[in-house]
Amino acid sequence: MFITPAYAQAASGASQTDTLLTFLPMIAIFAVFYFMLIRPQQKKAKETRAMLESLEKGNEIVTAGGIVGRITKLTDQYAVVEVANGVEMTVQRGAISQLLPKGTIKSL
């Protein structure tokens, strides 16, 4: 009564360029995300993995909690860190966030 019937239009053949233009913004957004977010995160993870693998006895480190100490013993998953004279604590290797230059602890 009040609404007029809607009739379907004849299907027109969509060209290849129309399809490409519809996906072009999506491709551009993915490229921006890759170069701005994903790639730098992968690079940082690779650097952290290399730093954790290169740890040795005697290195001065900072843990994720901000504790500064010297490594006295290393295993595959854990490191024993001397935080003061005669005070040692065991931390996971993954909790080590930074490798300090030698002599940093003496200057603190």
C-alpha positions as MATLAB code, in Angstrom:
seq = 'MFITPAYAQAASGASQTDTLLTFLPMIAIFAVFYFMLIRPQQKKAKETRAMLESLEKGNEIVTAGGIVGRITKLTDQYAVVEVANGVEMTVQRGAISQLLPKGTIKSL';
ca = [
       0.000    0.000    0.000;
       2.377    2.681    1.179;
       5.578    1.030    0.020;
       6.320    0.632   -3.644;
       7.817   -2.661   -4.741;
      11.584   -2.722   -5.380;
      12.771   -4.504   -8.486;
      16.238   -5.935   -8.919;
      18.444   -4.365  -11.517;
      20.067   -6.386  -14.216;
      23.502   -7.677  -13.190;
      26.289   -5.783  -14.880;
      29.713   -7.296  -15.414;
      32.198   -5.857  -12.913;
      35.516   -5.131  -14.526;
      38.915   -6.217  -13.176;
      39.941   -2.636  -12.302;
      36.857   -2.141  -10.116;
      37.792   -5.199   -8.068;
      41.379   -4.021   -7.732;
      40.304   -0.547   -6.667;
      38.061   -1.992   -3.967;
      40.898   -4.000   -2.424;
      43.576   -1.316   -2.884;
      42.824    0.561    0.387;
      42.875   -2.722    2.302;
      46.242   -3.645    0.780;
      47.622   -0.197    1.600;
      46.474   -0.468    5.230;
      48.110   -3.891    5.567;
      51.372   -2.502    4.134;
      51.321    0.385    6.631;
      50.661   -2.009    9.521;
      53.488   -4.264    8.372;
      56.106   -1.511    8.147;
      54.939    0.445   11.209;
      54.041   -2.355   13.660;
      54.924   -5.901   12.669;
      58.422   -5.444   11.218;
      59.859   -3.327   14.096;
      58.406   -5.750   16.649;
      60.031   -8.719   14.894;
      63.345   -6.860   14.737;
      63.267   -6.076   18.454;
      62.369   -9.693   19.308;
      65.300  -10.903   17.210;
      67.695   -8.519   19.003;
      66.392   -9.615   22.419;
      66.773  -13.286   21.498;
      70.370  -12.666   20.349;
      71.154  -10.781   23.586;
      69.764  -13.601   25.735;
      71.773  -16.194   23.816;
      75.008  -14.206   24.194;
      74.818  -13.936   28.006;
      77.910  -15.103   29.879;
      79.063  -15.429   33.452;
      80.225  -12.029   34.709;
      77.889   -9.924   32.547;
      76.121   -7.033   34.253;
      72.385   -7.021   33.561;
      69.071   -5.361   34.395;
      66.014   -7.538   34.965;
      62.490   -6.688   33.823;
      61.752   -5.637   37.421;
      64.621   -3.124   37.369;
      67.068   -5.112   39.513;
      70.718   -4.563   38.581;
      73.201   -7.367   39.128;
      76.051   -9.515   37.857;
      75.527  -13.026   36.487;
      77.337  -15.668   38.541;
      75.843  -18.830   37.058;
      73.861  -19.658   33.893;
      71.685  -22.574   32.876;
      69.437  -23.036   29.847;
      66.436  -21.351   31.466;
      67.738  -19.607   34.591;
      70.474  -17.228   35.660;
      71.823  -16.689   39.169;
      72.368  -12.965   39.665;
      74.435  -11.394   42.436;
      72.643   -8.191   43.443;
      74.891   -7.333   46.409;
      77.939   -8.881   48.089;
      76.852  -12.387   49.087;
      73.241  -11.883   47.967;
      72.196  -13.991   44.991;
      68.836  -14.524   43.350;
      67.668  -16.833   40.596;
      65.794  -15.300   37.662;
      64.529  -16.660   34.377;
      66.634  -15.795   31.353;
      63.590  -14.195   29.729;
      63.319  -11.755   32.653;
      66.658  -10.180   31.711;
      65.802   -7.055   29.787;
      69.126   -5.313   29.243;
      72.830   -6.092   29.092;
      74.924   -3.337   30.699;
      78.511   -2.355   29.831;
      81.198   -3.670   32.196;
      81.767   -1.457   35.240;
      78.253   -0.002   35.342;
      77.484   -1.473   38.769;
      80.567    0.162   40.341;
      79.499    3.563   39.038;
      76.041    3.308   40.639;
];
